[in-house]
Amino acid sequence: MDREQIVKEVVGSFVLLGDLREISVYGSGHINDTFRLSYETENGIRRYILQRMNRSVFAAPEELMENIIGVTGWLKEKIREVGGNPERETLTLVKSRNGNYYYQDSEGEYWRIYLFVEGTTSYDQVERPEDFYQSAVTFGHFQRMMADYPARTLHETIPGFHNTVKRFGDFKRAVEADVCGRVKEVEEEIRFVMEREAFAHTLCDLEARGEIPVRVTHNDTKLNNILMDNETGKGLCVIDLDTVMPGLAVNDFGDSIRFGASTGSEDEKDLSKISCDLDLYRIYTRGFLEGCCGALTDVELDHLPTGAIMMTFECGMRFLADYLEGDHYFKISRKEHNLDRCRTQFKLVRDMEEKLEEMKAIVNEYR
């Protein structure tokens, strides 16, 4: 059965109002297949987002959906309590005709449908500092609203996703196996990683000792996972909840800094262009802590800069491991693409290590 037939089968299996007028490919995501549906109703056009969940990335889609149902239901209650609009400020799932919030098609693939949030835009890159600030406030607000949710009841949709100790072990195995014979080319990069083995344990050890809390975390805190309100320009809704699972808030903060406060692209070859922009770091820190509104502990606040370095280090380590293993995980567009990516991350790590005291001082200004 071709894709068009499958999509029509899936669409007919959900409870949607009106007459279908258009199905179009939507968005810039690389994991799930995403479509926008347009239905004509008595009150005008109503739109929906249809997604096929990628089972090669998310092996247990029913568990993934259980997480999303729980988290969005919780958020809707929190939003109602303060007089907000739950249909705009969090994602709304649509039920299938079998009563579930997902549908398994005739080929065994899993699909879901959300209401389309009208009057919003998501940005793939920081076009102005205010956008970065708004994403920070919105991700911080997400942390505040989810602060009392029993995080350990959530499934790990990607087990060990931000367990840096596990990632370090995976990296060492990639070096030892050297399946592509590339180790000799990257001895300097390997040494960079190995010199930071003790650092890799920092946050995992704090968690193991119970000194830093496990929270509901998003785990993909890029700017394009925030919907901005077109009228107000403010962050409105956190989207892409597939990686919501138990984790550390400092890592959510850190991944935003890794991605958004770098002065260059993730695969920039000219490393002289790469540094951590402390002005953008300050903007994000201020917004994130404003959104959190006191939800974080002192230990978490102390380790926000650690989270920024850790997520950058972990990402670079994963790029390098993938290069050693033959580039099978991250998509590449040139032979040494993953190597360029890892070098960029490691340059950013070095820069943040040098700026660590300044980064701590900025957190202390807003805590």
Secondary structure, 3 states (H helix, E strand, C coil): CCHHHHHHHHHCCECCCCEEEEEEECCCCCCCEEEEEEEEECCEEEEEEEEECCCCCCCCHHHHHHHHHHHHHHHHHHHHHCCCCHHHHCCCECCECCCCCCEECCCCCEEEEEECCCCEECCCCCCCHHHHHHHHHHHHHHHHHCCCCCHHHCCCCCCCCCCHHHHHHHHHHHHHHCCCCCHHHHHHHHHHHHCCHHHHCHHHHHHHCCCCCCEEECCCCCHHHEEEECCCCCEEEECCCCCCEEECHHHHHHHHHHHHCECCCCCCCCHHHCCECHHHHHHHHHHHHHHHCCCCCHHHHHCHHHHHHHHHHHHHHHHHHHHHCCCCCCCCCCCCHHHHHHHHHHHHHHHHHHCHHHHHHHHHHHC
